[in-house]
């Protein structure tokens, strides 16, 4: 079982690292120095968001999922918005793949 998990995850990690290795230099080439500043800005925003999430989880150790955090912050409507956002984020790539396959086979 461990070997199966290893064989499933290593190619995926390899692809993700490879895409980043190829995409960032190309983006900098096309975008110039401004793209590096935007990359730095997105890194700072991601770090700040992670720090807020860490603080939120330290204050309320009973929170386990993003749904719980949304409910703690905004009530049941926050939980609903997070649920819809998460499901949309999960389902959209599947729909795009299906549409692209339909166009390729048509």
C-alpha positions as CSV (number, residue, x, y, z in Angstrom):
1,X,0.0,0.0,0.0
2,X,2.9,2.4,0.8
3,X,4.4,1.7,-2.6
4,X,1.1,2.6,-4.3
5,X,0.9,5.9,-2.5
6,X,4.5,6.6,-3.3
7,X,4.0,5.9,-7.0
8,X,0.8,8.0,-7.1
9,X,2.3,11.1,-5.4
10,X,5.8,11.3,-6.8
11,X,4.7,12.0,-10.4
12,X,2.2,14.6,-9.2
13,X,4.8,16.5,-7.1
14,X,7.2,16.2,-10.0
15,X,4.7,17.8,-12.4
16,X,3.9,20.6,-10.0
17,X,7.5,21.4,-9.4
18,X,8.3,21.2,-13.1
19,X,5.5,23.6,-14.0
20,X,6.6,26.1,-11.5
21,X,10.2,25.8,-12.7
22,X,9.2,26.5,-16.2
23,X,6.4,29.0,-15.7
24,X,8.0,31.5,-13.4
25,X,11.0,32.4,-15.6
26,X,8.7,32.6,-18.6
27,X,6.3,34.9,-16.7
28,X,9.2,37.1,-15.6
29,X,10.5,37.3,-19.2
30,X,7.0,38.3,-20.5
31,X,6.1,40.6,-17.6
32,X,9.4,42.2,-16.8
33,X,10.3,43.5,-13.4
34,X,6.6,44.3,-12.6
35,X,5.8,40.6,-12.6
36,X,8.5,40.1,-9.9
37,X,6.9,42.8,-7.8
38,X,3.5,41.2,-8.3
39,X,4.9,37.8,-7.3
40,X,6.3,39.4,-4.1
41,X,3.0,41.0,-3.4
42,X,1.1,37.7,-3.7
43,X,3.7,36.0,-1.5
44,X,3.2,38.7,1.2
45,X,-0.6,38.4,0.9
46,X,-0.4,34.6,1.2
47,X,1.8,34.8,4.3
48,X,-0.5,37.3,5.9
49,X,-3.5,35.1,5.2
50,X,-1.7,32.1,6.7
51,X,-0.9,34.1,9.8
52,X,-4.5,35.1,10.2
53,X,-5.6,31.5,9.8
54,X,-3.0,30.4,12.4
55,X,-4.2,33.0,14.9
56,X,-7.8,32.0,14.3
57,X,-7.1,28.3,15.0
58,X,-5.1,29.1,18.1
59,X,-7.9,31.1,19.6
60,X,-10.5,28.4,19.0
61,X,-8.8,25.0,19.0
62,X,-12.1,23.2,18.3
63,X,-12.1,24.5,14.7
64,X,-11.0,21.8,12.2
65,X,-12.2,22.8,8.7
66,X,-12.6,26.0,6.7
67,X,-16.4,25.5,7.1
68,X,-15.9,25.7,10.9
69,X,-13.8,28.8,10.6
70,X,-16.4,30.5,8.3
71,X,-19.2,29.6,10.7
72,X,-17.2,30.9,13.7
73,X,-16.5,34.2,11.9
74,X,-19.8,34.9,10.1
75,X,-22.4,32.4,11.4
76,X,-24.3,30.0,9.2
77,X,-24.2,32.3,6.2
78,X,-20.3,32.2,6.4
79,X,-20.4,28.4,6.5
80,X,-22.7,28.4,3.4
81,X,-20.5,30.8,1.4
82,X,-17.4,28.7,2.2
83,X,-19.1,25.5,1.3
84,X,-20.2,26.9,-2.1
85,X,-16.8,28.4,-2.7
86,X,-15.0,25.1,-1.9
87,X,-17.3,23.0,-4.0
88,X,-17.0,25.4,-6.9
89,X,-13.3,25.3,-6.6
90,X,-13.4,21.5,-6.7
91,X,-15.8,21.1,-9.5
92,X,-14.7,23.8,-12.0
93,X,-11.6,21.9,-13.2
94,X,-13.7,18.8,-13.8
95,X,-16.2,20.8,-15.9
96,X,-13.4,22.5,-17.9
97,X,-11.7,19.1,-18.6
98,X,-15.0,17.6,-19.7
99,X,-15.7,20.6,-22.0
100,X,-12.2,20.4,-23.5
101,X,-12.6,16.7,-24.1
102,X,-15.9,17.1,-25.8
103,X,-14.4,19.7,-28.2
104,X,-11.4,17.5,-28.9
105,X,-13.6,14.5,-29.7
106,X,-16.2,16.3,-31.7
